[in-house]
Amino acid sequence: MTTVPQRILVVDDDPGILRLLTLRLQSAGYAVTSVESAEKALSAIEAARPNLVITDLRMGGMDGMALFDALHRAHPTLPVIILTAHGTIPDAVAATKRGVFGYLTKPFEAQELLEQVAKALSVSGGVSAGTSALGDREWRSDIITCSPLMEDLLAQARLVAAGDASVFIQGESGSGKELLARAIHKASARAEAPFVAVNCGAIPEQLLESELFGHVKGAFTGATRDHSGLFQAAHQGTLFLDEIGDMPLTLQVKLLRVLEDKQVRPVGSTRSVPVDVRIISATHRDLEALKNTGNFRQDLYYRLNVVSLTVPSLAQRREDIPLLATYFLHRLANKYHKAVTAFAPEAMELLAQAPWPGNVRQLQNVVEQTVALATSPIIPATLVQNAIQHEQDEITSFEVARTRFEREYLARLLKITGGNVSQAAKLAKRNRTEFYKLLQRLQLDPALFKRPRD
């Protein structure tokens, strides 16, 4: 079985120590990058995030603690081991209180070094040298990345997966929130149990309660048989509540009760059913702002948001664009039975520089358009340019799209009823007062739709 060497960055301004550390770690199976200053270490991390940093405490220029502080701000889960001389042991002890993983006193024994390294990698969610690629990487195999931002997010996700705390994932639409949720599930002790996903914004309020909690036969018109619901379907596994910010307030109350009591009561039933699920929720909306305006329950917010993770946008991880584009290209070439092998350099440059408001989902759509229309093995820049332009013309924000739909829908009702608000509200199955508020918000004047008298 193949092995995945863990990456260790070693920082020391003493060439002899640097060489010794590198040789000892490489002989133990680790991939080592060595630099002689903290400033170069920061540049090296931008190029490729290591699994561990070992740094000298006293160096010219930026010292080891200043390096740790910079690393900890950008990569809070990245473990750091400090090298110290006998005279600076008190400083090293103080450093561990600030979050440094541990320290080694010079001169150090090879065995002591390797034990510290193995422990740091284990605690941080990494693995020691020699661990199989299957065991270390399979849980995140669907996430294609070389971005330090994403690597740090995945390190946090691996740590979170080991427990059972509720996780809240925030990120723009199309950025990969569900992929991250699935990765957390696969890395957890619940991996063999079901992962069940539901989009709370895509199901009407009247049906969402039944979908989540189930119903019994006869509970409402059309309930011809018992339905167990998604909480029961995810028993002992993970339930992913996507777009939780769109959940109606009335249903938020019932969800909170389920999370507190760890049991669900199907619609129309008098009997509660115990459930054991881990909740991962996500939204592209600002849930804290919704909480502050009263549109999302504060108690439910804190129940869901025990651990918060934020997926970076594609524009924040541009180094991943060539990787993702090539991955989609090969997969879609097989789908369309096309002998397409690569993007022209100019085409890839266009992809790398595009704004990508729709994130990874938009990139996949663009690649699919180019593959479907390709007539040669190399995709030219013109096809990419046309596809990107088409996507930019088509894609709009969710809020804009919803407002456009509401305005067109209400205008159509007013046309049908000749501007009669009572009739239009009845067709929309809304009370007259609520319907008037909708018209005012969308600045629709019913008088403009009245039919002229003969």
C-alpha positions in Angstrom: 0.0 0.0 0.0 1.3 3.5 -0.9 2.3 5.9 1.8 1.7 9.7 2.0 4.7 11.4 3.6 3.7 14.1 6.0 5.2 17.6 5.3 7.4 19.2 7.9 8.9 22.7 7.7 12.1 23.2 9.6 13.3 26.7 10.5 16.8 27.5 12.0 19.5 30.0 11.2 22.2 27.4 12.1 23.1 25.5 9.0 24.4 22.5 11.0 21.2 22.1 13.1 19.1 22.6 9.9 21.0 19.8 8.1 20.8 17.5 11.1 17.1 17.9 11.6 16.4 17.4 7.9 18.4 14.2 7.7 16.8 12.7 10.8 13.3 13.5 9.7 13.8 12.4 6.1 15.3 9.1 7.3 12.0 8.6 9.3 9.9 9.0 6.2 8.9 12.6 6.4 9.0 15.1 3.5 11.1 18.0 4.8 11.4 21.6 3.7 14.2 23.5 5.4 14.7 27.3 5.5 17.1 29.5 7.4 14.7 32.3 8.5 11.2 33.0 9.7 10.5 35.3 6.8 11.4 32.5 4.3 9.2 30.1 6.4 6.1 32.3 5.8 6.8 32.3 2.1 7.2 28.5 2.1 3.9 28.1 3.8 2.2 30.2 1.2 3.5 27.8 -1.4 2.5 24.6 0.4 1.0 24.2 3.9 3.0 21.7 6.0 1.6 19.4 8.6 4.0 20.6 11.2 6.6 23.4 11.8 9.8 23.0 13.9 11.5 26.3 14.5 14.4 27.7 16.5 13.4 30.1 19.2 16.2 32.6 18.9 17.0 33.7 15.3 18.1 36.9 13.6 15.2 39.1 12.3 11.8 37.5 13.2 12.3 35.1 16.1 10.5 31.8 16.7 7.7 33.2 18.8 6.9 36.0 16.3 6.8 33.2 13.6 4.4 31.2 15.8 2.1 34.2 16.3 2.0 34.8 12.5 1.3 31.2 11.8 -1.3 30.9 14.6 -3.3 33.8 13.2 -3.5 32.3 9.7 -3.4 28.6 10.5 -4.7 28.0 14.1 -4.6 24.2 13.8 -1.0 24.0 12.5 1.2 22.6 15.3 4.6 24.3 16.1 7.5 22.8 18.0 10.1 25.2 19.4 13.8 24.4 19.5 15.5 26.1 22.5 18.9 26.2 24.3 19.1 25.5 28.0 19.2 29.2 28.9 15.8 29.9 27.2 13.8 27.0 28.6 11.6 29.4 30.7 10.7 31.2 27.5 9.8 27.9 25.8 7.6 26.9 28.8 5.8 30.2 28.5 5.4 29.7 24.8 3.5 26.4 25.4 1.0 28.4 27.4 0.4 30.6 24.4 -0.4 27.6 22.1 3.0 26.3 21.0 2.6 22.5 20.8 5.9 21.7 22.6 9.6 22.4 22.8 12.9 20.5 22.4 16.1 21.4 24.2 19.3 21.4 22.3 21.1 19.1 22.0 18.2 16.6 21.6 18.1 12.9 21.0 16.8 11.6 17.7 14.2 9.4 19.5 12.9 12.4 21.5 12.5 14.4 18.3 10.6 11.6 16.5 8.3 11.1 19.5 7.4 14.8 19.6 6.8 14.9 15.9 4.6 11.8 15.9 2.6 13.2 18.9 2.1 16.6 17.3 0.9 15.1 14.0 -1.5 12.8 15.8 -3.0 15.5 18.0 -3.4 17.9 15.1 -5.3 15.4 12.9 -2.3 14.4 10.8 -0.6 11.0 10.8 2.9 9.7 11.4 5.2 8.7 8.5 4.2 5.4 7.0 0.4 5.8 7.3 -1.4 4.6 4.3 -2.9 7.0 1.8 -6.2 5.3 2.0 -6.5 5.8 5.8 -5.3 9.4 5.7 -6.9 10.8 2.5 -10.0 8.9 1.7 -12.2 11.0 3.9 -11.4 14.1 1.9 -10.9 12.5 -1.5 -13.8 14.4 -3.1 -12.2 17.8 -2.3 -9.6 18.8 -4.9 -7.2 21.4 -3.5 -3.7 22.6 -3.1 -4.7 25.8 -1.3 -3.2 26.6 2.1 -6.6 28.1 3.1 -8.4 24.9 2.2 -5.7 22.7 3.8 -6.2 24.7 7.0 -9.9 24.3 6.8 -9.6 20.5 6.3 -7.2 20.3 9.2 -9.9 21.9 11.4 -12.6 19.6 9.9 -10.5 16.6 10.7 -10.2 17.7 14.3 -14.0 18.4 14.6 -14.9 15.1 13.0 -13.3 13.3 16.0 -16.0 14.6 18.3 -19.7 14.9 18.0 -20.3 18.6 18.3 -22.8 20.3 15.9 -21.0 22.0 13.1 -22.1 25.2 11.2 -20.6 25.7 7.8 -20.7 29.1 6.1 -19.7 30.0 2.6 -21.0 31.4 -0.7 -23.3 29.4 -2.9 -21.4 26.8 -4.9 -18.3 26.9 -2.8 -18.5 23.3 -1.6 -20.3 23.3 1.8 -21.9 19.9 1.3 -18.6 18.4 0.2 -17.1 19.5 3.4 -20.0 18.2 5.4 -19.6 14.8 3.8 -15.9 14.8 4.4 -16.5 15.5 8.2 -19.0 12.6 8.2 -16.5 10.2 6.5 -13.8 11.1 9.0 -16.0 10.6 12.0 -17.0 7.5 14.0 -20.4 7.7 12.3 -18.9 7.1 8.8 -20.6 3.7 8.4 -24.0 5.1 9.2 -26.1 7.2 6.8 -25.3 10.7 5.7 -28.6 12.4 4.9 -28.8 15.9 3.2 -31.8 18.2 2.9 -32.0 21.7 1.5 -34.3 23.6 3.9 -34.9 26.3 1.3 -36.0 24.0 -1.5 -39.0 22.3 0.3 -42.2 24.2 1.0 -42.9 24.9 4.7 -45.9 22.6 4.8 -43.8 19.7 3.6 -40.5 20.4 5.4 -41.9 19.4 8.8 -43.1 16.0 7.5 -39.8 15.5 5.6 -37.7 16.1 8.7 -39.8 14.5 11.4 -42.0 12.1 9.5 -45.8 11.6 9.7 -48.4 8.9 10.4 -51.0 7.7 8.1 -54.0 10.1 8.0 -52.1 13.0 9.5 -53.1 15.2 6.6 -54.7 14.9 3.1 -52.5 12.7 1.0 -50.8 10.9 4.0 -51.8 7.4 2.8 -49.0 5.7 4.8 -46.6 6.2 7.7 -43.4 8.1 6.8 -40.3 7.9 9.0 -38.7 11.3 8.1 -35.1 12.3 7.6 -34.1 12.4 11.3 -35.0 8.7 11.6 -33.3 8.0 8.2 -30.1 9.5 9.6 -30.2 7.6 12.9 -26.7 7.0 14.2 -25.3 9.0 11.3 -25.2 12.6 10.2 -28.0 15.0 9.1 -26.9 17.9 6.9 -29.3 20.8 7.0 -28.4 23.0 4.1 -29.6 26.6 3.8 -30.7 26.5 7.4 -31.2 30.3 7.2 -34.3 29.7 5.0 -36.1 27.6 7.6 -39.3 29.2 8.8 -39.5 30.4 12.4 -42.3 28.0 13.3 -40.2 25.1 12.3 -37.1 26.4 14.0 -39.0 25.9 17.3 -39.7 22.3 16.6 -36.2 21.7 15.4 -34.8 23.1 18.6 -37.0 20.8 20.7 -35.8 17.8 18.7 -32.1 18.8 19.3 -32.8 19.2 23.0 -34.9 16.1 23.6 -33.1 13.9 21.0 -36.4 12.5 19.9 -38.9 13.3 17.1 -42.6 13.2 17.1 -44.0 12.5 13.6 -46.8 14.8 12.4 -50.1 13.4 13.6 -48.5 11.1 16.1 -48.7 11.1 19.9 -45.6 9.0 20.3 -42.0 10.3 20.2 -39.2 8.3 18.6 -35.6 8.5 20.0 -33.0 9.6 17.4 -29.2 9.8 17.6 -27.9 12.1 14.9 -25.0 14.5 14.4 -26.2 17.9 13.0 -24.2 19.7 10.4 -25.8 22.9 9.1 -24.9 25.4 6.4 -26.0 28.6 4.7 -24.8 31.2 2.3 -26.7 33.8 4.3 -25.4 35.8 7.3 -27.0 33.8 10.1 -25.8 36.1 12.8 -27.5 39.0 11.1 -30.7 37.0 10.8 -30.4 36.2 14.5 -30.0 39.9 15.4 -33.0 40.9 13.4 -35.2 38.2 14.9 -35.5 36.1 11.7 -33.5 33.2 13.3 -34.0 32.0 16.8 -31.0 32.8 19.1 -31.3 29.6 21.1 -31.3 27.5 17.9 -28.3 29.5 16.5 -26.2 28.6 19.5 -27.3 25.0 19.5 -26.2 24.6 15.8 -23.2 26.9 15.9 -21.0 25.0 18.4 -18.1 24.8 15.9 -18.1 27.2 13.0 -16.2 26.6 9.7 -16.0 28.9 6.7 -15.4 27.6 3.2 -13.4 30.1 1.2 -14.7 31.3 -2.2 -13.1 30.1 -5.4 -11.7 33.7 -5.8 -9.8 33.2 -2.5 -8.2 29.9 -3.6 -7.3 30.7 -7.2 -4.4 28.2 -7.1 -7.0 25.5 -7.1 -8.6 26.6 -10.4 -6.2 24.7 -12.7 -6.5 21.6 -10.6 -10.3 21.8 -10.5 -10.6 22.7 -14.2 -8.4 19.8 -15.3 -10.3 17.4 -12.9 -13.7 18.5 -14.4 -12.2 18.3 -17.9 -11.2 14.7 -17.7 -14.4 13.6 -16.0 -16.6 15.4 -18.5 -14.6 14.2 -21.5 -15.5 10.7 -20.5 -19.1 11.7 -20.0 -19.4 13.2 -23.5 -17.0 10.6 -25.1 -14.8 13.4 -26.3 -11.0 13.1 -27.0 -10.4 16.4 -25.1 -7.1 16.3 -23.2 -6.3 19.9 -21.9 -6.9 23.6 -22.0 -4.8 25.9 -24.1 -2.5 28.1 -22.0 -4.5 31.2 -22.9 -7.7 29.3 -22.0 -6.4 28.3 -18.6 -5.2 31.9 -18.0 -8.8 33.1 -18.6 -10.1 30.6 -16.1 -7.6 31.6 -13.5 -8.5 35.3 -13.8 -12.3 35.1 -14.0 -14.3 36.5 -11.1 -16.3 33.3 -10.4 -19.3 34.6 -8.4 -20.8 31.1 -8.7 -17.7 29.5 -7.3 -16.8 25.9 -8.0 -20.3 25.1 -9.3 -19.9 27.8 -11.9 -16.4 26.6 -12.9 -17.8 23.2 -13.5 -20.6 24.6 -15.7 -18.1 26.5 -17.8 -15.9 23.5 -18.2 -18.9 21.4 -19.2 -19.9 23.9 -21.9 -16.4 24.0 -23.3 -16.1 20.2 -23.4 -19.5 19.8 -25.0 -18.7 22.2 -27.8 -15.0 21.2 -28.3 -14.0 20.0 -31.7 -10.3 19.5 -31.0 -8.2 17.8 -28.2 -7.1 21.2 -26.8 -9.8 23.6 -25.7 -9.1 27.1 -27.1 -9.4 30.4 -25.3 -12.4 31.5 -27.5 -14.6 28.6 -26.1 -13.7 29.5 -22.6 -14.3 33.2 -23.1 -17.8 32.5 -24.6 -18.7 30.1 -21.8 -17.6 32.5 -19.1 -19.5 35.4 -20.7 -22.6 33.2 -21.0 -22.4 32.2 -17.3 -22.0 35.9 -16.2 -25.1 36.8 -18.2 -27.1 33.9 -16.7 -26.0 33.8 -13.1 -27.6 36.2 -10.6 -27.8 36.2 -6.8 -30.4 34.2 -5.0 -32.0 37.3 -3.5 -32.2 39.1 -6.9 -33.7 35.9 -8.6 -36.3 35.5 -5.8 -37.3 39.1 -5.9 -37.7 38.9 -9.7 -39.8 35.8 -9.4 -42.1 37.3 -6.7 -42.6 40.5 -8.8 -43.5 38.5 -11.9 -45.7 36.1 -10.0 -47.7 38.9 -8.3 -48.0 40.9 -11.4 -49.4 37.9 -13.2 -52.0 37.4 -10.5 -53.0 41.1 -10.7 -53.3 40.8 -14.5 -55.6 37.7 -14.1 -57.8 39.4 -11.6 -57.8 42.8 -13.2 -56.1 44.4 -10.2 -58.6 42.9 -7.6 -56.4 42.4 -4.6 -58.8 40.2 -2.7 -59.1 37.8 -5.6 -55.4 37.8 -6.2 -54.6 37.1 -2.6 -57.1 34.2 -2.7 -55.3 32.7 -5.7 -52.0 33.0 -3.9 -53.5 31.4 -0.8 -52.4 34.4 1.3 -54.5 36.7 3.5 -55.3 40.2 2.1 -53.2 42.1 4.6 -50.1 40.0 3.9 -50.7 40.3 0.2 -50.8 44.1 0.4 -47.5 44.1 2.3 -45.9 42.1 -0.5 -47.2 44.5 -3.1 -45.9 47.5 -1.2 -42.5 45.8 -0.8 -42.2 45.1 -4.5 -43.8 48.5 -5.4 -46.6 47.1 -7.4 -49.7 49.3 -7.7 -52.9 47.3 -8.2 -54.6 50.3 -9.9 -52.3 49.9 -12.9 -53.7 46.4 -13.5 -57.4 47.4 -13.5 -59.2 46.7 -16.8 -60.6 49.7 -18.6 -64.3 49.9 -18.6 -66.1 49.6 -21.9 
